[in-house]
């Protein structure tokens, strides 16, 4: 086991962390939260006919290598048609 001693000067507790890193991290976190909550980063979901067609195209592409996955994609496409 290794022991590590850390010496923290008394002024560090009263003034907090020094430098721009904490403020930059706070600003960056706020920007990321703002971007995630906005609609301008999200792609619109495809409509049901478009999504069904896309699932069927993917199923056709995967049929030769992964037939069970292709069957799952077809099942999802048929469920989308019923919805």
NUMIKE-312375 format. One record per atom (N, C-alpha, C, O): residue number from 0; residue in one letter; y, x, z; chain. Coordinates in steps of 0.001 Angstrom, whole numbers, plus 500000, padded with zeros to 6 digits. Example, Ala and Ser with C-alpha at 12.3 -4.5 7.8 and 13.67 -1.06 7.14 Angstrom:
REM NUMIKE-312375
{n: 0 res: A py: 494310 px: 513190 pz: 507800 chain: A}
{n: 0 res: A py: 495500 px: 512300 pz: 507800 chain: A}
{n: 0 res: A py: 496700 px: 513200 pz: 507800 chain: A}
{n: 0 res: A py: 496681 px: 514236 pz: 508465 chain: A}
{n: 1 res: S py: 497750 px: 512850 pz: 507080 chain: A}
{n: 1 res: S py: 498940 px: 513670 pz: 507140 chain: A}
{n: 1 res: S py: 500030 px: 512900 pz: 507870 chain: A}
{n: 1 res: S py: 501138 px: 513409 pz: 508039 chain: A}
***
This chain:
REM NUMIKE-312375
{n: 0 res: X py: 498834 px: 500846 pz: 500000 chain: A}
{n: 0 res: X py: 500000 px: 500000 pz: 500000 chain: A}
{n: 0 res: X py: 501232 px: 500894 pz: 500000 chain: A}
{n: 0 res: X py: 501260 px: 501929 pz: 500665 chain: A}
{n: 1 res: X py: 502227 px: 500493 pz: 499263 chain: A}
{n: 1 res: X py: 503465 px: 501253 pz: 499185 chain: A}
{n: 1 res: X py: 504557 px: 500520 pz: 499942 chain: A}
{n: 1 res: X py: 504693 px: 499302 pz: 499830 chain: A}
{n: 2 res: X py: 505318 px: 501254 pz: 500698 chain: A}
{n: 2 res: X py: 506429 px: 500670 pz: 501445 chain: A}
{n: 2 res: X py: 507720 px: 500996 pz: 500726 chain: A}
{n: 2 res: X py: 507922 px: 502124 pz: 500275 chain: A}
{n: 3 res: X py: 508583 px: 500024 pz: 500621 chain: A}
{n: 3 res: X py: 509857 px: 500211 pz: 499964 chain: A}
{n: 3 res: X py: 510957 px: 499814 pz: 500927 chain: A}
{n: 3 res: X py: 510988 px: 498683 pz: 501411 chain: A}
{n: 4 res: X py: 511845 px: 500727 pz: 501203 chain: A}
{n: 4 res: X py: 512988 px: 500450 pz: 502071 chain: A}
{n: 4 res: X py: 514207 px: 500204 pz: 501199 chain: A}
{n: 4 res: X py: 514500 px: 500988 pz: 500296 chain: A}
{n: 5 res: X py: 514916 px: 499119 pz: 501467 chain: A}
{n: 5 res: X py: 516115 px: 498798 pz: 500712 chain: A}
{n: 5 res: X py: 517287 px: 498817 pz: 501670 chain: A}
{n: 5 res: X py: 517272 px: 498138 pz: 502696 chain: A}
{n: 6 res: X py: 518295 px: 499592 pz: 501336 chain: A}
{n: 6 res: X py: 519498 px: 499678 pz: 502164 chain: A}
{n: 6 res: X py: 520577 px: 498829 pz: 501520 chain: A}
{n: 6 res: X py: 521043 px: 499139 pz: 500424 chain: A}
{n: 7 res: X py: 520978 px: 497755 pz: 502195 chain: A}
{n: 7 res: X py: 522017 px: 496874 pz: 501686 chain: A}
{n: 7 res: X py: 523253 px: 497080 pz: 502541 chain: A}
{n: 7 res: X py: 523236 px: 496792 pz: 503738 chain: A}
{n: 8 res: X py: 524324 px: 497577 pz: 501939 chain: A}
{n: 8 res: X py: 525546 px: 497789 pz: 502718 chain: A}
{n: 8 res: X py: 526094 px: 496463 pz: 503252 chain: A}
{n: 8 res: X py: 525837 px: 495401 pz: 502684 chain: A}
{n: 9 res: X py: 526836 px: 496536 pz: 504327 chain: A}
{n: 9 res: X py: 527360 px: 495332 pz: 504977 chain: A}
{n: 9 res: X py: 528323 px: 494574 pz: 504080 chain: A}
{n: 9 res: X py: 528371 px: 493345 pz: 504139 chain: A}
{n: 10 res: X py: 529094 px: 495272 pz: 503248 chain: A}
{n: 10 res: X py: 530065 px: 494578 pz: 502405 chain: A}
{n: 10 res: X py: 529396 px: 493753 pz: 501309 chain: A}
{n: 10 res: X py: 530010 px: 492816 pz: 500799 chain: A}
{n: 11 res: X py: 528167 px: 494070 pz: 500934 chain: A}
{n: 11 res: X py: 527486 px: 493323 pz: 499878 chain: A}
{n: 11 res: X py: 527226 px: 491891 pz: 500301 chain: A}
{n: 11 res: X py: 527243 px: 490983 pz: 499470 chain: A}
{n: 12 res: X py: 526984 px: 491679 pz: 501591 chain: A}
{n: 12 res: X py: 526721 px: 490329 pz: 502077 chain: A}
{n: 12 res: X py: 527979 px: 489486 pz: 502070 chain: A}
{n: 12 res: X py: 527898 px: 488269 pz: 501898 chain: A}
{n: 13 res: X py: 529135 px: 490093 pz: 502251 chain: A}
{n: 13 res: X py: 530371 px: 489308 pz: 502294 chain: A}
{n: 13 res: X py: 530946 px: 489063 pz: 500908 chain: A}
{n: 13 res: X py: 531562 px: 488022 pz: 500677 chain: A}
{n: 14 res: X py: 530761 px: 489991 pz: 499985 chain: A}
{n: 14 res: X py: 531351 px: 489848 pz: 498662 chain: A}
{n: 14 res: X py: 530367 px: 489353 pz: 497607 chain: A}
{n: 14 res: X py: 530787 px: 489031 pz: 496496 chain: A}
{n: 15 res: X py: 529101 px: 489283 pz: 497909 chain: A}
{n: 15 res: X py: 528109 px: 488852 pz: 496932 chain: A}
{n: 15 res: X py: 527835 px: 489945 pz: 495909 chain: A}
{n: 15 res: X py: 528249 px: 491091 pz: 496082 chain: A}
{n: 16 res: X py: 527143 px: 489580 pz: 494857 chain: A}
{n: 16 res: X py: 526823 px: 490547 pz: 493815 chain: A}
{n: 16 res: X py: 528081 px: 490906 pz: 493048 chain: A}
{n: 16 res: X py: 528943 px: 490060 pz: 492811 chain: A}
{n: 17 res: X py: 528175 px: 492136 pz: 492673 chain: A}
{n: 17 res: X py: 529355 px: 492585 pz: 491942 chain: A}
{n: 17 res: X py: 529053 px: 492634 pz: 490459 chain: A}
{n: 17 res: X py: 527896 px: 492713 pz: 490045 chain: A}
{n: 18 res: X py: 530099 px: 492586 pz: 489676 chain: A}
{n: 18 res: X py: 529962 px: 492721 pz: 488241 chain: A}
{n: 18 res: X py: 529905 px: 491382 pz: 487535 chain: A}
{n: 18 res: X py: 529891 px: 490334 pz: 488181 chain: A}
{n: 19 res: X py: 529870 px: 491413 pz: 486204 chain: A}
{n: 19 res: X py: 529913 px: 490182 pz: 485408 chain: A}
{n: 19 res: X py: 528565 px: 489501 pz: 485236 chain: A}
{n: 19 res: X py: 528513 px: 488377 pz: 484736 chain: A}
{n: 20 res: X py: 527482 px: 490140 pz: 485632 chain: A}
{n: 20 res: X py: 526150 px: 489581 pz: 485369 chain: A}
{n: 20 res: X py: 525937 px: 488196 pz: 485965 chain: A}
{n: 20 res: X py: 525440 px: 487324 pz: 485253 chain: A}
{n: 21 res: X py: 526283 px: 487935 pz: 487231 chain: A}
{n: 21 res: X py: 526057 px: 486585 pz: 487766 chain: A}
{n: 21 res: X py: 526879 px: 485518 pz: 487047 chain: A}
{n: 21 res: X py: 526390 px: 484417 pz: 486794 chain: A}
{n: 22 res: X py: 528135 px: 485848 pz: 486719 chain: A}
{n: 22 res: X py: 528971 px: 484876 pz: 486015 chain: A}
{n: 22 res: X py: 528458 px: 484638 pz: 484599 chain: A}
{n: 22 res: X py: 528470 px: 483509 pz: 484108 chain: A}
{n: 23 res: X py: 528008 px: 485706 pz: 483950 chain: A}
{n: 23 res: X py: 527466 px: 485566 pz: 482606 chain: A}
{n: 23 res: X py: 526185 px: 484739 pz: 482626 chain: A}
{n: 23 res: X py: 525987 px: 483888 pz: 481758 chain: A}
{n: 24 res: X py: 525323 px: 484976 pz: 483596 chain: A}
{n: 24 res: X py: 524077 px: 484209 pz: 483696 chain: A}
{n: 24 res: X py: 524374 px: 482739 pz: 483954 chain: A}
{n: 24 res: X py: 523717 px: 481866 pz: 483386 chain: A}
{n: 25 res: X py: 525352 px: 482458 pz: 484801 chain: A}
{n: 25 res: X py: 525726 px: 481067 pz: 485081 chain: A}
{n: 25 res: X py: 526277 px: 480403 pz: 483823 chain: A}
{n: 25 res: X py: 525916 px: 479269 pz: 483507 chain: A}
{n: 26 res: X py: 527148 px: 481107 pz: 483109 chain: A}
{n: 26 res: X py: 527725 px: 480559 pz: 481877 chain: A}
{n: 26 res: X py: 526634 px: 480312 pz: 480840 chain: A}
{n: 26 res: X py: 526624 px: 479272 pz: 480183 chain: A}
{n: 27 res: X py: 525723 px: 481260 pz: 480693 chain: A}
{n: 27 res: X py: 524645 px: 481114 pz: 479720 chain: A}
{n: 27 res: X py: 523734 px: 479940 pz: 480069 chain: A}
{n: 27 res: X py: 523308 px: 479201 pz: 479181 chain: A}
{n: 28 res: X py: 523436 px: 479765 pz: 481346 chain: A}
{n: 28 res: X py: 522611 px: 478630 pz: 481763 chain: A}
{n: 28 res: X py: 523311 px: 477310 pz: 481458 chain: A}
{n: 28 res: X py: 522670 px: 476357 pz: 481015 chain: A}
{n: 29 res: X py: 524614 px: 477248 pz: 481690 chain: A}
{n: 29 res: X py: 525361 px: 476020 pz: 481384 chain: A}
{n: 29 res: X py: 525373 px: 475730 pz: 479887 chain: A}
{n: 29 res: X py: 525247 px: 474577 pz: 479475 chain: A}
{n: 30 res: X py: 525524 px: 476768 pz: 479077 chain: A}
{n: 30 res: X py: 525519 px: 476590 pz: 477617 chain: A}
{n: 30 res: X py: 524167 px: 476083 pz: 477146 chain: A}
{n: 30 res: X py: 524101 px: 475181 pz: 476311 chain: A}
{n: 31 res: X py: 523093 px: 476650 pz: 477667 chain: A}
{n: 31 res: X py: 521753 px: 476232 pz: 477264 chain: A}
{n: 31 res: X py: 521506 px: 474780 pz: 477656 chain: A}
{n: 31 res: X py: 520956 px: 474008 pz: 476870 chain: A}
{n: 32 res: X py: 521909 px: 474404 pz: 478870 chain: A}
{n: 32 res: X py: 521748 px: 473007 pz: 479288 chain: A}
{n: 32 res: X py: 522555 px: 472066 pz: 478410 chain: A}
{n: 32 res: X py: 522093 px: 470974 pz: 478079 chain: A}
{n: 33 res: X py: 523757 px: 472484 pz: 478032 chain: A}
{n: 33 res: X py: 524592 px: 471651 pz: 477170 chain: A}
{n: 33 res: X py: 523962 px: 471508 pz: 475785 chain: A}
{n: 33 res: X py: 523982 px: 470425 pz: 475201 chain: A}
{n: 34 res: X py: 523407 px: 472592 pz: 475265 chain: A}
{n: 34 res: X py: 522764 px: 472539 pz: 473955 chain: A}
{n: 34 res: X py: 521535 px: 471634 pz: 473984 chain: A}
{n: 34 res: X py: 521291 px: 470881 pz: 473041 chain: A}
{n: 35 res: X py: 520768 px: 471710 pz: 475062 chain: A}
{n: 35 res: X py: 519562 px: 470898 pz: 475161 chain: A}
{n: 35 res: X py: 519888 px: 469428 pz: 475311 chain: A}
{n: 35 res: X py: 519113 px: 468583 pz: 474863 chain: A}
{n: 36 res: X py: 520998 px: 469101 pz: 475920 chain: A}
{n: 36 res: X py: 521336 px: 467690 pz: 476127 chain: A}
{n: 36 res: X py: 522021 px: 467083 pz: 474904 chain: A}
{n: 36 res: X py: 522095 px: 465859 pz: 474794 chain: A}
{n: 37 res: X py: 522518 px: 467900 pz: 473994 chain: A}
{n: 37 res: X py: 523208 px: 467391 pz: 472815 chain: A}
{n: 37 res: X py: 522248 px: 466985 pz: 471717 chain: A}
{n: 37 res: X py: 521122 px: 467480 pz: 471650 chain: A}
{n: 38 res: X py: 522693 px: 466084 pz: 470858 chain: A}
{n: 38 res: X py: 521858 px: 465628 pz: 469743 chain: A}
{n: 38 res: X py: 521932 px: 466544 pz: 468532 chain: A}
{n: 38 res: X py: 521116 px: 466413 pz: 467619 chain: A}
{n: 39 res: X py: 522864 px: 467446 pz: 468500 chain: A}
{n: 39 res: X py: 523065 px: 468246 pz: 467309 chain: A}
{n: 39 res: X py: 522068 px: 469375 pz: 467153 chain: A}
{n: 39 res: X py: 522077 px: 470042 pz: 466119 chain: A}
{n: 40 res: X py: 521207 px: 469621 pz: 468131 chain: A}
{n: 40 res: X py: 520139 px: 470608 pz: 467969 chain: A}
{n: 40 res: X py: 518790 px: 469972 pz: 467663 chain: A}
{n: 40 res: X py: 517851 px: 470662 pz: 467267 chain: A}
{n: 41 res: X py: 518694 px: 468697 pz: 467838 chain: A}
{n: 41 res: X py: 517407 px: 468022 pz: 467632 chain: A}
{n: 41 res: X py: 517276 px: 467552 pz: 466190 chain: A}
{n: 41 res: X py: 518232 px: 467072 pz: 465581 chain: A}
{n: 42 res: X py: 516083 px: 467702 pz: 465670 chain: A}
{n: 42 res: X py: 515809 px: 467191 pz: 464335 chain: A}
{n: 42 res: X py: 515404 px: 465733 pz: 464471 chain: A}
{n: 42 res: X py: 514697 px: 465371 pz: 465411 chain: A}
{n: 43 res: X py: 515838 px: 464906 pz: 463556 chain: A}
{n: 43 res: X py: 515430 px: 463504 pz: 463646 chain: A}
{n: 43 res: X py: 513932 px: 463372 pz: 463398 chain: A}
{n: 43 res: X py: 513358 px: 464076 pz: 462566 chain: A}
{n: 44 res: X py: 513321 px: 462469 pz: 464125 chain: A}
{n: 44 res: X py: 511887 px: 462238 pz: 463955 chain: A}
{n: 44 res: X py: 511651 px: 461544 pz: 462616 chain: A}
{n: 44 res: X py: 512423 px: 460669 pz: 462225 chain: A}
{n: 45 res: X py: 510603 px: 461925 pz: 461924 chain: A}
{n: 45 res: X py: 510337 px: 461258 pz: 460647 chain: A}
{n: 45 res: X py: 509938 px: 459806 pz: 460885 chain: A}
{n: 45 res: X py: 509392 px: 459458 pz: 461932 chain: A}
{n: 46 res: X py: 510216 px: 458982 pz: 459907 chain: A}
{n: 46 res: X py: 509808 px: 457589 pz: 459996 chain: A}
{n: 46 res: X py: 508298 px: 457466 pz: 459908 chain: A}
{n: 46 res: X py: 507616 px: 458433 pz: 459568 chain: A}
{n: 47 res: X py: 507776 px: 456303 pz: 460208 chain: A}
{n: 47 res: X py: 506318 px: 456107 pz: 460241 chain: A}
{n: 47 res: X py: 505683 px: 456390 pz: 458878 chain: A}
{n: 47 res: X py: 504674 px: 457094 pz: 458838 chain: A}
{n: 48 res: X py: 506212 px: 455886 pz: 457760 chain: A}
{n: 48 res: X py: 505560 px: 456203 pz: 456473 chain: A}
{n: 48 res: X py: 505580 px: 457698 pz: 456164 chain: A}
{n: 48 res: X py: 504600 px: 458241 pz: 455653 chain: A}
{n: 49 res: X py: 506685 px: 458360 pz: 456470 chain: A}
{n: 49 res: X py: 506769 px: 459800 pz: 456196 chain: A}
{n: 49 res: X py: 505799 px: 460581 pz: 457087 chain: A}
{n: 49 res: X py: 505131 px: 461508 pz: 456629 chain: A}
{n: 50 res: X py: 505733 px: 460197 pz: 458352 chain: A}
{n: 50 res: X py: 504836 px: 460892 pz: 459284 chain: A}
{n: 50 res: X py: 503379 px: 460671 pz: 458897 chain: A}
{n: 50 res: X py: 502567 px: 461594 pz: 458967 chain: A}
{n: 51 res: X py: 503050 px: 459457 pz: 458493 chain: A}
{n: 51 res: X py: 501674 px: 459160 pz: 458076 chain: A}
{n: 51 res: X py: 501291 px: 459987 pz: 456863 chain: A}
{n: 51 res: X py: 500198 px: 460550 pz: 456805 chain: A}
{n: 52 res: X py: 502197 px: 460058 pz: 455893 chain: A}
{n: 52 res: X py: 501921 px: 460850 pz: 454692 chain: A}
{n: 52 res: X py: 501771 px: 462331 pz: 455035 chain: A}
{n: 52 res: X py: 500918 px: 463021 pz: 454477 chain: A}
{n: 53 res: X py: 502600 px: 462807 pz: 455947 chain: A}
{n: 53 res: X py: 502507 px: 464210 pz: 456352 chain: A}
{n: 53 res: X py: 501180 px: 464490 pz: 457061 chain: A}
{n: 53 res: X py: 500557 px: 465525 pz: 456822 chain: A}
{n: 54 res: X py: 500751 px: 463589 pz: 457918 chain: A}
{n: 54 res: X py: 499463 px: 463766 pz: 458597 chain: A}
{n: 54 res: X py: 498311 px: 463775 pz: 457602 chain: A}
{n: 54 res: X py: 497380 px: 464569 pz: 457732 chain: A}
{n: 55 res: X py: 498372 px: 462899 pz: 456616 chain: A}
{n: 55 res: X py: 497296 px: 462862 pz: 455614 chain: A}
{n: 55 res: X py: 497283 px: 464128 pz: 454764 chain: A}
{n: 55 res: X py: 496215 px: 464620 pz: 454400 chain: A}
{n: 56 res: X py: 498472 px: 464661 pz: 454443 chain: A}
{n: 56 res: X py: 498527 px: 465922 pz: 453686 chain: A}
{n: 56 res: X py: 497943 px: 467072 pz: 454514 chain: A}
{n: 56 res: X py: 497219 px: 467922 pz: 453995 chain: A}
{n: 57 res: X py: 498268 px: 467081 pz: 455795 chain: A}
{n: 57 res: X py: 497717 px: 468131 pz: 456660 chain: A}
{n: 57 res: X py: 496203 px: 467993 pz: 456779 chain: A}
{n: 57 res: X py: 495490 px: 468996 pz: 456773 chain: A}
{n: 58 res: X py: 495705 px: 466767 pz: 456886 chain: A}
{n: 58 res: X py: 494261 px: 466550 pz: 456977 chain: A}
{n: 58 res: X py: 493557 px: 467060 pz: 455734 chain: A}
{n: 58 res: X py: 492487 px: 467663 pz: 455817 chain: A}
{n: 59 res: X py: 494160 px: 466814 pz: 454586 chain: A}
{n: 59 res: X py: 493571 px: 467280 pz: 453326 chain: A}
{n: 59 res: X py: 493543 px: 468809 pz: 453285 chain: A}
{n: 59 res: X py: 492582 px: 469400 pz: 452792 chain: A}
{n: 60 res: X py: 494593 px: 469446 pz: 453801 chain: A}
{n: 60 res: X py: 494655 px: 470908 pz: 453785 chain: A}
{n: 60 res: X py: 493627 px: 471532 pz: 454730 chain: A}
{n: 60 res: X py: 493096 px: 472603 pz: 454440 chain: A}
{n: 61 res: X py: 493342 px: 470875 pz: 455853 chain: A}
{n: 61 res: X py: 492423 px: 471423 pz: 456843 chain: A}
{n: 61 res: X py: 490969 px: 470986 pz: 456635 chain: A}
{n: 61 res: X py: 490081 px: 471475 pz: 457334 chain: A}
{n: 62 res: X py: 490715 px: 470099 pz: 455711 chain: A}
{n: 62 res: X py: 489368 px: 469525 pz: 455542 chain: A}
{n: 62 res: X py: 488295 px: 470589 pz: 455317 chain: A}
{n: 62 res: X py: 487214 px: 470500 pz: 455899 chain: A}
{n: 63 res: X py: 488572 px: 471585 pz: 454493 chain: A}
{n: 63 res: X py: 487537 px: 472565 pz: 454149 chain: A}
{n: 63 res: X py: 487254 px: 473546 pz: 455288 chain: A}
{n: 63 res: X py: 486124 px: 474017 pz: 455423 chain: A}
{n: 64 res: X py: 488254 px: 473860 pz: 456106 chain: A}
{n: 64 res: X py: 488052 px: 474862 pz: 457149 chain: A}
{n: 64 res: X py: 487813 px: 474248 pz: 458527 chain: A}
{n: 64 res: X py: 487051 px: 474794 pz: 459325 chain: A}
{n: 65 res: X py: 488467 px: 473104 pz: 458814 chain: A}
{n: 65 res: X py: 488340 px: 472482 pz: 460132 chain: A}
{n: 65 res: X py: 488182 px: 470968 pz: 459982 chain: A}
{n: 65 res: X py: 489136 px: 470221 pz: 460197 chain: A}
{n: 66 res: X py: 486980 px: 470514 pz: 459615 chain: A}
{n: 66 res: X py: 486795 px: 469091 pz: 459344 chain: A}
{n: 66 res: X py: 487045 px: 468183 pz: 460553 chain: A}
{n: 66 res: X py: 487509 px: 467055 pz: 460386 chain: A}
{n: 67 res: X py: 486747 px: 468654 pz: 461760 chain: A}
{n: 67 res: X py: 486979 px: 467797 pz: 462926 chain: A}
{n: 67 res: X py: 488479 px: 467622 pz: 463186 chain: A}
{n: 67 res: X py: 488922 px: 466544 pz: 463584 chain: A}
{n: 68 res: X py: 489249 px: 468676 pz: 462962 chain: A}
{n: 68 res: X py: 490703 px: 468568 pz: 463118 chain: A}
{n: 68 res: X py: 491278 px: 467642 pz: 462048 chain: A}
{n: 68 res: X py: 492188 px: 466859 pz: 462319 chain: A}
{n: 69 res: X py: 490743 px: 467738 pz: 460838 chain: A}
{n: 69 res: X py: 491184 px: 466845 pz: 459766 chain: A}
{n: 69 res: X py: 490879 px: 465391 pz: 460126 chain: A}
{n: 69 res: X py: 491680 px: 464500 pz: 459843 chain: A}
{n: 70 res: X py: 489743 px: 465152 pz: 460739 chain: A}
{n: 70 res: X py: 489403 px: 463790 pz: 461164 chain: A}
{n: 70 res: X py: 490368 px: 463300 pz: 462241 chain: A}
{n: 70 res: X py: 490759 px: 462133 pz: 462241 chain: A}
{n: 71 res: X py: 490747 px: 464180 pz: 463147 chain: A}
{n: 71 res: X py: 491729 px: 463806 pz: 464171 chain: A}
{n: 71 res: X py: 493073 px: 463465 pz: 463538 chain: A}
{n: 71 res: X py: 493735 px: 462511 pz: 463946 chain: A}
{n: 72 res: X py: 493470 px: 464246 pz: 462542 chain: A}
{n: 72 res: X py: 494734 px: 463961 pz: 461860 chain: A}
{n: 72 res: X py: 494681 px: 462618 pz: 461133 chain: A}
{n: 72 res: X py: 495652 px: 461862 pz: 461144 chain: A}
{n: 73 res: X py: 493557 px: 462328 pz: 460511 chain: A}
{n: 73 res: X py: 493417 px: 461021 pz: 459834 chain: A}
{n: 73 res: X py: 493451 px: 459875 pz: 460841 chain: A}
{n: 73 res: X py: 494035 px: 458825 pz: 460572 chain: A}
{n: 74 res: X py: 492829 px: 460074 pz: 461994 chain: A}
{n: 74 res: X py: 492853 px: 459043 pz: 463031 chain: A}
{n: 74 res: X py: 494279 px: 458807 pz: 463521 chain: A}
{n: 74 res: X py: 494683 px: 457666 pz: 463744 chain: A}
{n: 75 res: X py: 495032 px: 459881 pz: 463686 chain: A}
{n: 75 res: X py: 496424 px: 459736 pz: 464104 chain: A}
{n: 75 res: X py: 497237 px: 459015 pz: 463038 chain: A}
{n: 75 res: X py: 498109 px: 458209 pz: 463362 chain: A}
{n: 76 res: X py: 496961 px: 459297 pz: 461780 chain: A}
{n: 76 res: X py: 497664 px: 458622 pz: 460688 chain: A}
{n: 76 res: X py: 497341 px: 457135 pz: 460676 chain: A}
{n: 76 res: X py: 498227 px: 456313 pz: 460445 chain: A}
{n: 77 res: X py: 496079 px: 456778 pz: 460922 chain: A}
{n: 77 res: X py: 495721 px: 455370 pz: 460924 chain: A}
{n: 77 res: X py: 496332 px: 454647 pz: 462117 chain: A}
{n: 77 res: X py: 496682 px: 453472 pz: 462011 chain: A}
{n: 78 res: X py: 496464 px: 455327 pz: 463240 chain: A}
{n: 78 res: X py: 497119 px: 454720 pz: 464403 chain: A}
{n: 78 res: X py: 498615 px: 454510 pz: 464141 chain: A}
{n: 78 res: X py: 499204 px: 453533 pz: 464603 chain: A}
{n: 79 res: X py: 499214 px: 455433 pz: 463400 chain: A}
{n: 79 res: X py: 500641 px: 455300 pz: 463080 chain: A}
{n: 79 res: X py: 500873 px: 454109 pz: 462152 chain: A}
{n: 79 res: X py: 501906 px: 453445 pz: 462238 chain: A}
{n: 80 res: X py: 499926 px: 453841 pz: 461276 chain: A}
{n: 80 res: X py: 500062 px: 452689 pz: 460366 chain: A}
{n: 80 res: X py: 500014 px: 451372 pz: 461135 chain: A}
{n: 80 res: X py: 500699 px: 450413 pz: 460777 chain: A}
{n: 81 res: X py: 499204 px: 451329 pz: 462190 chain: A}
{n: 81 res: X py: 499059 px: 450101 pz: 462965 chain: A}
{n: 81 res: X py: 500275 px: 449842 pz: 463844 chain: A}
{n: 81 res: X py: 500558 px: 448695 pz: 464190 chain: A}
{n: 82 res: X py: 500984 px: 450881 pz: 464201 chain: A}
{n: 82 res: X py: 502125 px: 450735 pz: 465129 chain: A}
{n: 82 res: X py: 503322 px: 450094 pz: 464476 chain: A}
{n: 82 res: X py: 504352 px: 449906 pz: 465125 chain: A}
***
